[in-house]
Amino acid sequence: MYVIVAGGGKVGANVTRTLLELGHEVTLIEQRPGRFARLEEELGPVVLRGDATEISTLERAGIARPPDLLLAVTGDDEDNLVISQLGKEGYGVPKAIARVNDPRNQQHFELLGITQTVCATTSILGLVEHEVPEHGLVRLLELQREGLQIVEVQIEKYAPVAGARAGGVSLPKGARLISVFRHGRSELVEPQTVLRPGDQVLAIVSAESAPALRRALLGS
């Protein structure tokens, strides 16, 4: 697999090291002279100095091949957006993954068709929410292109569905119960599966139907 990594900060450098160890072909683009010199000394000719938002730099990196994967992981969201768009729209890169530093910029990436993004802030908040869920639903994964979320719900003792069979639970349109985790084991939800207090239930639901799913499983 050939990968172009734009941005030689901690994220880009660590990803490049790991990919090289796995035997992949990588070109790492870094603009800052001092950082470029350190990376070149460590990693050798796989490091290319230049501005990854410039077409000439991307072409020197071999984007016209095109690469199997383009990673835009600089510390600037605007740069990551431009790099991703250049790769996908200009050179037909099959997959571009962009780093989003400020979660408030996430919508801009989505509006411009960059749906595969990584945001450390959002990931950390998700872990916090998992420990202290505020509204009963914990969002584990967002399928942005499909408009769906995979969420986790813990069934409480006085929840309206406690003791009910899954097939008899009235769910909002498009919502599905996937699995139940109890006593250290997971099992797929079948119509005859009985939901019990303490169960951790995985479900898939659209973003707009998530509040209705919470009410269905946990009550008001």
C-alpha positions as a printed NumPy array, in Angstrom:
array([[  0.   ,   0.   ,   0.   ],
       [  1.252,   3.474,  -0.866],
       [  0.39 ,   6.241,   1.606],
       [  1.015,   9.985,   1.539],
       [  1.09 ,  11.603,   4.973],
       [  0.752,  15.394,   5.022],
       [  2.078,  16.849,   8.27 ],
       [  5.152,  15.759,  10.174],
       [  4.018,  16.585,  13.695],
       [  3.619,  13.939,  16.385],
       [  0.617,  12.376,  14.682],
       [  2.104,  12.29 ,  11.199],
       [  5.532,  11.132,  12.362],
       [  4.159,   8.319,  14.521],
       [  1.785,   7.126,  11.805],
       [  4.649,   7.128,   9.295],
       [  6.919,   5.123,  11.592],
       [  4.217,   2.522,  12.15 ],
       [  3.349,   2.23 ,   8.461],
       [  7.012,   1.775,   7.561],
       [  7.384,  -0.917,  10.218],
       [  4.407,  -2.699,   8.672],
       [  6.157,  -2.697,   5.311],
       [  4.102,  -0.038,   3.52 ],
       [  5.481,   2.566,   1.13 ],
       [  5.118,   6.046,   2.609],
       [  5.945,   9.634,   1.721],
       [  5.782,  12.103,   4.595],
       [  5.429,  15.798,   3.702],
       [  6.692,  18.392,   6.181],
       [  7.056,  22.112,   5.579],
       [  9.007,  23.412,   8.593],
       [ 12.793,  23.275,   8.003],
       [ 13.801,  22.219,  11.523],
       [ 11.216,  19.469,  11.832],
       [ 11.928,  18.287,   8.278],
       [ 15.662,  17.988,   9.061],
       [ 15.007,  15.892,  12.185],
       [ 12.574,  13.61 ,  10.395],
       [ 14.849,  13.202,   7.375],
       [ 17.741,  12.268,   9.644],
       [ 15.586,   9.616,  11.317],
       [ 13.484,   8.289,   8.433],
       [ 15.583,   9.088,   5.379],
       [ 14.331,   9.852,   1.878],
       [ 10.699,   9.04 ,   2.657],
       [ 10.455,  12.582,   4.058],
       [  9.719,  15.341,   1.549],
       [ 10.006,  19.024,   2.348],
       [  7.21 ,  21.208,   1.041],
       [  3.763,  22.673,   1.539],
       [  1.193,  19.896,   1.086],
       [ -1.49 ,  22.42 ,   0.118],
       [  0.469,  23.143,  -3.076],
       [ -0.147,  20.957,  -6.11 ],
       [  3.544,  20.886,  -7.03 ],
       [  4.428,  19.393,  -3.638],
       [  1.714,  16.77 ,  -3.836],
       [  2.834,  15.809,  -7.324],
       [  6.436,  15.415,  -6.15 ],
       [  5.062,  13.12 ,  -3.464],
       [  3.455,  10.975,  -6.175],
       [ -0.208,  11.868,  -5.764],
       [ -0.792,  11.333,  -9.491],
       [ -0.201,   7.57 ,  -9.064],
       [ -2.56 ,   7.932,  -7.046],
       [ -1.775,   6.701,  -3.507],
       [ -4.038,   4.152,  -1.862],
       [ -4.481,   6.47 ,   1.102],
       [ -3.96 ,  10.17 ,   1.793],
       [ -3.645,  11.306,   5.413],
       [ -4.019,  15.041,   6.067],
       [ -2.877,  15.391,   9.679],
       [ -1.382,  18.875,   9.971],
       [ -2.223,  21.131,  12.895],
       [ -4.339,  23.392,  10.674],
       [ -7.895,  22.379,   9.797],
       [ -8.025,  24.585,   6.718],
       [ -4.875,  22.962,   5.345],
       [ -6.22 ,  19.474,   6.034],
       [ -9.436,  20.307,   4.225],
       [ -7.6  ,  21.678,   1.181],
       [ -5.211,  18.705,   1.031],
       [ -8.032,  16.188,   1.259],
       [-10.057,  17.936,  -1.428],
       [ -7.086,  18.196,  -3.772],
       [ -6.416,  14.493,  -3.394],
       [ -9.992,  13.285,  -3.841],
       [-11.305,  15.772,  -6.398],
       [ -8.14 ,  16.557,  -8.327],
       [ -6.37 ,  13.203,  -8.437],
       [ -8.993,  10.59 ,  -7.654],
       [ -7.401,   9.375,  -4.423],
       [ -9.738,   6.552,  -3.314],
       [ -9.526,   7.343,   0.386],
       [ -8.535,  10.495,   2.278],
       [ -8.588,  10.758,   6.069],
       [ -8.366,  14.214,   7.625],
       [ -7.475,  15.317,  11.123],
       [ -9.948,  17.792,  12.64 ],
       [ -8.296,  19.822,  15.373],
       [-11.328,  21.937,  16.298],
       [-14.612,  19.961,  16.458],
       [-16.491,  23.141,  15.494],
       [-14.987,  22.702,  12.015],
       [-16.344,  19.179,  11.57 ],
       [-19.391,  20.375,   9.634],
       [-17.196,  22.108,   7.052],
       [-15.436,  18.841,   6.253],
       [-18.758,  17.033,   5.933],
       [-20.28 ,  19.727,   3.706],
       [-17.33 ,  19.437,   1.329],
       [-17.511,  15.666,   1.172],
       [-14.627,  14.793,   3.517],
       [-16.468,  12.311,   5.695],
       [-13.564,  10.26 ,   7.04 ],
       [-12.159,  12.406,   9.806],
       [-10.456,  11.972,  13.157],
       [-10.929,  14.442,  16.008],
       [ -9.109,  13.817,  19.285],
       [-11.34 ,  16.252,  21.196],
       [-14.514,  14.49 ,  20.089],
       [-13.021,  11.085,  20.93 ],
       [-12.062,  12.193,  24.447],
       [-15.509,  13.686,  25.053],
       [-17.02 ,  10.399,  23.895],
       [-14.984,   8.537,  26.521],
       [-16.073,  11.021,  29.192],
       [-19.695,  10.606,  28.122],
       [-19.282,   6.838,  28.355],
       [-18.272,   7.148,  32.008],
       [-20.898,   9.753,  32.919],
       [-23.766,   9.539,  30.416],
       [-25.9  ,  12.652,  30.749],
       [-28.943,  11.58 ,  28.763],
       [-28.875,   7.787,  28.989],
       [-27.479,   7.271,  25.476],
       [-23.759,   6.991,  24.798],
       [-22.798,   7.581,  21.171],
       [-20.081,   5.09 ,  20.261],
       [-19.794,   5.565,  16.504],
       [-21.235,   7.939,  13.931],
       [-21.785,   6.714,  10.385],
       [-21.775,  10.143,   8.805],
       [-22.5  ,   9.126,   5.234],
       [-25.496,   7.004,   6.261],
       [-26.742,   9.488,   8.884],
       [-26.75 ,   6.792,  11.557],
       [-25.282,   6.357,  15.02 ],
       [-24.356,   3.294,  17.035],
       [-25.29 ,   3.989,  20.643],
       [-25.116,   2.202,  23.972],
       [-27.943,   2.198,  26.502],
       [-27.914,   0.727,  29.991],
       [-31.28 ,  -0.623,  31.059],
       [-32.165,   0.636,  34.52 ],
       [-34.276,  -1.164,  37.119],
       [-37.331,   1.02 ,  36.569],
       [-37.002,   1.369,  32.794],
       [-40.258,   0.604,  30.941],
       [-38.574,  -2.164,  28.929],
       [-37.023,  -3.968,  31.911],
       [-38.339,  -7.529,  31.755],
       [-39.82 ,  -7.08 ,  28.274],
       [-39.   ,  -9.089,  25.167],
       [-37.112,  -7.142,  22.527],
       [-39.679,  -8.047,  19.867],
       [-42.384,  -6.307,  21.852],
       [-40.552,  -3.011,  22.339],
       [-41.897,  -0.147,  20.234],
       [-38.856,   1.47 ,  18.62 ],
       [-38.735,   4.63 ,  16.502],
       [-38.632,   4.166,  12.741],
       [-35.21 ,   3.018,  11.528],
       [-33.911,   2.021,  14.987],
       [-32.662,  -1.509,  15.647],
       [-31.338,  -3.236,  18.75 ],
       [-28.086,  -5.009,  17.91 ],
       [-26.715,  -6.785,  20.967],
       [-26.931,  -7.127,  24.725],
       [-23.916,  -7.291,  27.043],
       [-24.537,  -8.969,  30.39 ],
       [-22.445, -10.971,  32.861],
       [-19.32 , -10.365,  30.805],
       [-20.785, -11.783,  27.584],
       [-22.469, -10.321,  24.498],
       [-25.336, -11.855,  22.567],
       [-27.23 , -10.712,  19.5  ],
       [-30.696,  -9.354,  20.156],
       [-33.464, -11.655,  18.918],
       [-37.218, -10.967,  19.165],
       [-37.394, -13.333,  22.146],
       [-34.441, -11.705,  23.982],
       [-35.559, -10.435,  27.395],
       [-34.133,  -7.059,  28.383],
       [-33.046,  -7.051,  32.012],
       [-31.886,  -4.382,  34.461],
       [-28.155,  -3.838,  34.097],
       [-28.075,  -4.908,  30.45 ],
       [-25.913,  -2.776,  28.17 ],
       [-27.702,  -2.638,  24.856],
       [-26.14 ,  -1.613,  21.55 ],
       [-28.496,  -0.057,  19.029],
       [-28.311,   1.638,  15.651],
       [-30.453,   4.714,  15.122],
       [-30.643,   7.878,  13.06 ],
       [-29.496,  11.066,  14.774],
       [-32.982,  12.583,  14.731],
       [-34.549,   9.449,  16.24 ],
       [-32.03 ,   9.096,  19.082],
       [-34.178,  11.009,  21.649],
       [-37.185,   8.82 ,  20.766],
       [-35.074,   5.685,  21.228],
       [-33.962,   6.901,  24.649],
       [-37.587,   7.473,  25.672],
       [-38.586,   4.054,  24.352],
       [-35.922,   2.244,  26.352],
       [-35.552,   4.426,  29.439],
       [-38.799,   6.347,  29.717],
       [-39.228,  10.063,  30.267]])
